[in-house]
Amino acid sequence: MSFGLEVGIFLAYAAGLFLIYILGRFLIIPLKWAGRLLFSSLIGGVVIIVVNLIGGLWGIFVPLNLLTAAIVGVLGLPGAVCLLLFFNL
């Protein structure tokens, strides 16, 4: 076995590990964004439930679905106010 063949095998393994590392990085970043969106949507859903409970006394209602929860979760208070105005005016 020549020394050149062993170096070639080592370089092939190194390139393969580097490729796995790069592909892993490309897959982890979107998963982080999806996790943050899911968490903020859950918080938005809780906010909508609280608004519906308190606002029910005055006839204020915001439908709870994935889109409205994501809007409130991502935009925060301005998103909640916009949804309140949209559904109750």
Backbone as CSV, one residue per row, in Angstrom:
resi,resn,N_x,N_y,N_z,CA_x,CA_y,CA_z,C_x,C_y,C_z
1,MET,0.834,-1.170,0.000,0.000,0.000,0.000,0.884,1.239,0.000
2,SER,0.610,2.149,-0.891,1.458,3.330,-0.982,0.954,4.413,-0.039
3,PHE,1.825,5.322,0.277,1.496,6.424,1.185,0.473,7.364,0.557
4,GLY,0.511,7.533,-0.766,-0.427,8.418,-1.458,-1.872,7.939,-1.339
5,LEU,-2.067,6.621,-1.335,-3.416,6.073,-1.226,-3.987,6.332,0.168
6,GLU,-3.162,6.227,1.207,-3.619,6.492,2.569,-3.992,7.955,2.749
7,VAL,-3.247,8.851,2.159,-3.570,10.281,2.245,-4.877,10.555,1.508
8,GLY,-5.084,9.886,0.377,-6.327,10.065,-0.373,-7.537,9.607,0.436
9,ILE,-7.410,8.492,1.131,-8.507,8.000,1.966,-8.769,8.980,3.108
10,PHE,-7.696,9.480,3.724,-7.848,10.454,4.806,-8.550,11.707,4.307
11,LEU,-8.164,12.195,3.147,-8.810,13.396,2.596,-10.273,13.137,2.241
12,ALA,-10.597,11.937,1.775,-11.990,11.600,1.470,-12.830,11.582,2.747
13,TYR,-12.307,11.001,3.820,-13.018,11.018,5.091,-13.187,12.449,5.612
14,ALA,-12.145,13.259,5.512,-12.217,14.646,5.979,-13.248,15.434,5.175
15,ALA,-13.280,15.232,3.866,-14.264,15.924,3.030,-15.677,15.459,3.370
16,GLY,-15.855,14.175,3.620,-17.164,13.651,3.995,-17.648,14.213,5.320
17,LEU,-16.769,14.283,6.309,-17.145,14.860,7.597,-17.477,16.343,7.466
18,PHE,-16.720,17.063,6.665,-16.987,18.476,6.442,-18.341,18.665,5.762
19,LEU,-18.663,17.811,4.796,-19.952,17.879,4.106,-21.108,17.598,5.068
20,ILE,-20.939,16.615,5.939,-21.975,16.325,6.940,-22.147,17.508,7.872
21,TYR,-21.072,18.150,8.275,-21.138,19.326,9.139,-21.895,20.463,8.461
22,ILE,-21.588,20.756,7.204,-22.247,21.848,6.471,-23.734,21.546,6.295
23,LEU,-24.085,20.322,5.920,-25.492,19.965,5.761,-26.237,20.052,7.088
24,GLY,-25.592,19.665,8.164,-26.198,19.780,9.482,-26.482,21.223,9.856
25,ARG,-25.553,22.118,9.536,-25.757,23.543,9.828,-26.927,24.088,9.015
26,PHE,-27.055,23.679,7.753,-28.154,24.160,6.923,-29.501,23.648,7.412
27,LEU,-29.533,22.494,8.080,-30.788,21.953,8.581,-31.144,22.485,9.966
28,ILE,-30.171,22.845,10.782,-30.432,23.304,12.137,-31.016,24.711,12.144
29,ILE,-30.540,25.598,11.290,-31.008,26.990,11.301,-32.506,27.085,11.021
30,PRO,-33.070,26.431,10.009,-34.530,26.498,9.832,-35.302,25.863,10.988
31,LEU,-34.752,24.835,11.621,-35.424,24.232,12.763,-35.493,25.202,13.931
32,LYS,-34.458,26.008,14.124,-34.492,27.017,15.180,-35.584,28.036,14.894
33,TRP,-35.680,28.486,13.641,-36.721,29.460,13.276,-38.106,28.861,13.464
34,ALA,-38.284,27.608,13.083,-39.586,26.956,13.242,-39.933,26.796,14.719
35,GLY,-38.949,26.484,15.535,-39.179,26.369,16.977,-39.578,27.689,17.596
36,ARG,-38.907,28.759,17.199,-39.265,30.085,17.707,-40.664,30.476,17.262
37,LEU,-41.014,30.191,16.006,-42.350,30.512,15.508,-43.407,29.711,16.252
38,LEU,-43.141,28.443,16.509,-44.085,27.611,17.245,-44.279,28.126,18.666
39,PHE,-43.192,28.480,19.339,-43.284,28.987,20.708,-44.039,30.312,20.749
40,SER,-43.727,31.226,19.844,-44.421,32.507,19.852,-45.884,32.348,19.460
41,SER,-46.207,31.381,18.604,-47.603,31.125,18.256,-48.374,30.571,19.452
42,LEU,-47.731,29.738,20.248,-48.384,29.248,21.460,-48.673,30.390,22.424
43,ILE,-47.720,31.291,22.588,-47.930,32.466,23.441,-49.051,33.322,22.854
44,GLY,-49.066,33.515,21.545,-50.125,34.269,20.894,-51.492,33.643,21.098
45,GLY,-51.565,32.317,21.071,-52.818,31.621,21.323,-53.316,31.844,22.740
46,VAL,-52.397,31.845,23.686,-52.774,32.116,25.077,-53.295,33.539,25.212
47,VAL,-52.652,34.493,24.542,-53.104,35.882,24.590,-54.500,36.012,23.994
48,ILE,-54.764,35.330,22.892,-56.092,35.385,22.268,-57.147,34.784,23.198
49,ILE,-56.815,33.693,23.875,-57.764,33.092,24.822,-58.079,34.070,25.947
50,VAL,-57.052,34.748,26.469,-57.268,35.723,27.538,-58.108,36.891,27.035
51,VAL,-57.836,37.376,25.825,-58.627,38.472,25.248,-60.076,38.036,25.073
52,ASN,-60.299,36.822,24.625,-61.664,36.333,24.444,-62.388,36.179,25.779
53,LEU,-61.678,35.748,26.812,-62.309,35.615,28.128,-62.682,36.975,28.709
54,ILE,-61.764,37.911,28.649,-62.024,39.245,29.207,-62.950,40.038,28.295
55,GLY,-62.714,39.987,27.002,-63.519,40.750,26.055,-64.905,40.194,25.840
56,GLY,-65.151,38.947,26.248,-66.470,38.354,26.101,-67.540,39.104,26.876
57,LEU,-67.132,39.778,27.923,-68.082,40.570,28.705,-68.626,41.747,27.905
58,TRP,-67.848,42.252,26.969,-68.237,43.406,26.160,-68.528,43.037,24.710
59,GLY,-68.573,41.768,24.399,-68.876,41.330,23.041,-67.687,41.386,22.099
60,ILE,-66.473,41.384,22.638,-65.253,41.410,21.819,-64.769,39.970,21.648
61,PHE,-64.494,39.588,20.403,-64.100,38.218,20.113,-63.075,38.212,18.990
62,VAL,-62.034,37.422,19.146,-61.038,37.184,18.090,-60.977,35.671,17.888
63,PRO,-61.225,35.201,16.682,-61.179,33.744,16.471,-59.775,33.194,16.711
64,LEU,-59.725,32.049,17.325,-58.444,31.410,17.617,-58.167,30.351,16.559
65,ASN,-57.191,30.617,15.708,-56.710,29.644,14.734,-55.206,29.837,14.566
66,LEU,-54.605,29.047,13.739,-53.150,29.088,13.598,-52.663,30.439,13.081
67,LEU,-53.395,31.025,12.138,-52.975,32.305,11.567,-53.053,33.433,12.579
68,THR,-54.165,33.537,13.297,-54.286,34.634,14.270,-53.300,34.451,15.420
69,ALA,-53.063,33.217,15.844,-52.085,32.973,16.902,-50.684,33.348,16.442
70,ALA,-50.344,33.051,15.191,-49.025,33.410,14.667,-48.886,34.921,14.532
71,ILE,-49.960,35.598,14.118,-49.904,37.058,13.989,-49.648,37.697,15.342
72,VAL,-50.396,37.281,16.361,-50.199,37.846,17.698,-48.846,37.433,18.259
73,GLY,-48.422,36.214,18.009,-47.138,35.757,18.523,-45.959,36.477,17.915
74,VAL,-46.015,36.740,16.622,-44.883,37.382,15.942,-44.919,38.892,16.133
75,LEU,-46.093,39.500,15.974,-46.181,40.960,16.037,-46.378,41.502,17.448
76,GLY,-46.835,40.656,18.355,-47.007,41.086,19.727,-48.256,41.936,19.912
77,LEU,-48.137,42.964,20.750,-49.269,43.830,21.073,-49.850,44.532,19.851
78,PRO,-49.040,45.086,18.939,-49.644,45.697,17.747,-50.456,44.701,16.910
79,GLY,-50.018,43.470,16.834,-50.769,42.452,16.109,-52.092,42.143,16.786
80,ALA,-52.083,42.089,18.119,-53.322,41.843,18.858,-54.305,42.986,18.664
81,VAL,-53.816,44.214,18.702,-54.688,45.381,18.510,-55.255,45.385,17.097
82,CYS,-54.449,45.081,16.112,-54.936,45.043,14.725,-56.007,43.967,14.538
83,LEU,-55.812,42.807,15.143,-56.828,41.753,15.042,-58.112,42.156,15.764
84,LEU,-57.983,42.809,16.915,-59.164,43.283,17.625,-59.949,44.281,16.777
85,LEU,-59.240,45.196,16.144,-59.905,46.174,15.282,-60.499,45.503,14.044
86,PHE,-59.798,44.558,13.473,-60.280,43.898,12.252,-61.545,43.096,12.507
87,PHE,-61.580,42.344,13.605,-62.728,41.463,13.837,-63.869,42.115,14.586
88,ASN,-63.684,43.306,15.138,-64.722,43.888,15.955,-65.196,45.255,15.466
89,LEU,-64.781,45.685,14.323,-65.285,46.942,13.773,-66.132,46.706,12.558
